[in-house]
Amino acid sequence: MFQRYLVLVTLFLFSPIFLIKTACATSAPIIYVHGVGISYHPFDYLVPLKRVFKEKGHTLFIARTPAVDSIQISGDDLWNEVQRLVPTGPFHLIGHSMGGLVARSMLARYDFKGRCLSLTTISTPHRGSKVADWALEFRQDKRFAIDILELVRKFYNDSWATVAELTTKNMQEQFNVANQNAIGVRYFSIASYIPAPVMFYTQNPYIVIAHRVNTEAGFPLSDGPVAIPSAKWGEVLAIIPSDHYANTAPIPFGGKIIYKDVIDIIVKNLEKNWP
């Protein structure tokens, strides 16, 4: 009698957990696309994005796209990655920084026949970056410190071509015209900004310089490279206090690990729209 009672209690206690796990396991997987200037390796092996998404009941894959290449070539590589990671069935995309543009380029040029449900971009320069404008305009000007421009150039893996793609002129007059939103895909975005004083929140020299460039260009609210107006695309889920990197990595920001909040925003939105 006691054994039967124990079995019934065990089933009662653990069956909800089983149901939750089953439901989560059948939800559409998510593919993460990293930004420019960094490899996929940290996100695949060090940055705990996959673990945190898994704790919330969602499967996250890391797309193995180039650290630095043109948006279109990276988009072609992303297409191959989607076939490798999720060969059948629905999926979601998350793109950080230029990774959001890579995902948009791929979706505009390839037909997934309704398989891609959504794209959520984080700090993506949809309307270009004033930092890219500044770097190209003044790279030949001897009045400006060469070491600062070298820092920008090295960040983009010695490629000024990549910087040129991210200028406000190219993004607004060419990229956005040629890469319209894909039919059937829902677009969401998260923007971020660094509150004053900037040096209290970040000591990254590239971020500090980029924030100053945006501020002097008339965009005081930026996460460094990307101003809030440029990061908005589709339905804006949130505008959060964070620098350009802390919103996807465990970098202390104002005493808070912000990337977990970003994941929570994304997961709640996906579960609301695709329960």
N, C-alpha and C positions, 0 to 999 in steps of 0.2 A: 504493500500500500504506500509506504514511504517513498519507494523508488518511483512509483507512478506519479506521485505528487511532485517529486523533484523534477521529473521529466516535463510535466505540465508547466511548472514555474519557470524552468529554463527556456522553454519555447515561448512563453509569454514575455519574458524579459528580453530575449535576444531577437525575436522575430521582427520588431520594428527596425533594429539595426540592420538586419539582413535585407529588409525591404528598401531601406534608404540606400544601402550599398548597391543593390541591384538597380535602383533607379538612376543612381549616379553613373554606374558603369555603362548605362545605355545612352547617356547624354552625349551630344556631339563633341568630339575632341577639339582642342584649340591648338592652333599653330602660331608660335611666336616668331616674329621677324625682327632681328636686332638692327641697330642703326649703323651709320658709317664710322669707320675708324676703329672698329673692334671686331674680333672674330666671334664665331658662335661658341667657341670652346668654353669661355667662362660661364655662359648661361647653361650649357649642357652639363658642366661638371662642378662648378663652384657656386654661382649665384643660385639661391634656393627657390627660384620661381616655380619649378616643377613640383617641388615638395609642398609648397604652400598651396598651390592649386589642388594638388592631390588631397591635402588635408580638408579642403572644402568640397571634395567629391568630384573634381574635374581632371581630365587628362590633358596635360600640356606637352606638346612636342616643340623642339627647338629646330627651326629651319636652318640648314647649313648653307647660308648664302655668303657671298664674298665680303671681306672686311671693307674693301674699297673697290668699286667699279661703277660703271654707269647705271642709272636707275633701270634702264631697259634690260641690260644684260643681267643685272641682279634679279629682275622680274622673271626673266627666262629661267634662271636657276631656281627661283622660288617655285615656278610651275613644276619643274622636275622633282623638287622636294615634296610638294603636295602629293604627287603621284606615288612617291616612296612612302610617305608617312601615313597618308589617308587615301589609299587607292580607290575606295568606294565609300559611299555614304556621305552624309552632311558633315560640315566642319565650320569652325569659326576661325577668324584671323585676328591677331593682335600685332600691331606694328609700332615700334618705338623709334622716334626721330625719323631719319630717312627710311627706316624700315616700313613706315606707313606709306611712303611714296612708292616704294618697291611693290608693296601689296596692291596699291591702287593701279599701278602700271600693269601688273599681271592680270588683275580682274578686268581691266578695260580691254585687254587684248586676247584673253583666252576665255572660252565658253565652258563653264563648269556645269551647265545644264541644271542650275538650281541647287547644286551641292553646297556652295558657299553661302552660309546664312548671314554672316555679319563680318564687318571689319571695324575694330576699335583701334584708333590711333592715339598714341601718347606723345605729347610734345613733338608733333610732326610739323615741319614748316610748309604747310599746304600753300601758302602764299609767298614763300621764299623767306630768306633770312637776311636781315640787314648786315649781319656779320660777314656773310658771303659777299655782299655788295662792297663792303668796306675793304675786305681782303683783296679783291680784284682791282679796286680803284686805286689803292695806295701801295700795292706791292712794288711798284717801280719808283715810288716817291722817297727820296733820300731823307726827307725831313722826318720820316717815321722810323722808329726803332726797328732795325732789320731783325733783331732777335724775336720780336713779337710776331712779325709776319712769318718768320721761320717756324715759330711754334704752331701757327695756324696751318702752314703748309705740311708740316710733319704730321699733324693730327689727321690730315687727309691723305696720309701715305704718299707725300710728295706729288700729289695729283691736283693741279689747279683746275683740271677739266671737271672734276667732281664738284669743286667749289662753284664753278660757273653754272652748273645745273641747278644749284640751290639759290641762285640770286632771285630777287623779287621779280625782276623783269622776265626771266626765263620761266619761272613758275607760273606767273599770271598770264603771260602772253602766249606761251607755248605748251607747257606741261598740262595745265588745267584745261586748256582747249582740246588737247589731243587725248586726254585721259578722263573721259566722262564717267560718272558713277555707273557701275554695272546694274542692269535691271535685275531685281529680285534680291539684291544684297542690301542689308541695312548698314548704314554708316554711323558710327559713334566716335566721339573724341573726348580726350581729357587734356586740359591745358594746365600749365603750372607757372609759378612766378616766385622770385626770391624777394622776401620782405626786406626792408631796410632795418639795420645796416647790413649790406651785402657781406662784408667780411666776417660778420658774426655767424653767418650760415654756411659759408663756403670759403675755403682757402685755395681752391683749385685756380691757378692763374688763368687758364683758358676761360673758365666760367666768369671770372671777375672781369676780364677784358671784354668778353662778349657782352656781358650785362651793361658795361659802360657804353659800348658801341650802340646797343639798342636804345639806351636811355638818351644818348645824344641825338639819335635819329628820331626821337619823339615817341619812343615806346618804353616807358619806365617800368612797365610790368612785363618782365620776361624771366625765363628760367636760365638765362644766359644766352645761348644761341637762338632761341625761338621766343618771339613775343606772343602774348596771349591771342591777339587777333589772327595771327598766322596759324596757330595751333587748332583753331576751331574748324571742324568739318562735320557735316551731318548734324546729328543730335548731340549737343554738348552735355556730357554726363556730369562733369565737375571741373572747377578751377581750383587747384590746390596749391598751398605754399610748399614749394620744393624746387631744388635746382634740377638741371637737365638729366642728371644721372641718378640722383637719389630716388626718383619715382619708379625705378625698375631694379634697383640694387640696394642691398642692406648697408647704406651709407648713413651714419647718424646725421640727422638734420634737425637743428633746433631741439635736440633732446628726444627726437621721435624718429622711429623707423618708418618712413612714409610709404615705402613700396608695398607694405602689407595693406595699407589703406587703399591704395590704387587697385590692388587685386580684389579687395572686398567690393569696391565700386563696380568693377567689371563683372564679377561673379553675380552680384545682386541684379545687375541689368540683364545678363544672359538668362538667369533663372526666372526673371519677371516676364521676359518676352518668349522664352522657349522652356516652359516648365517641364 
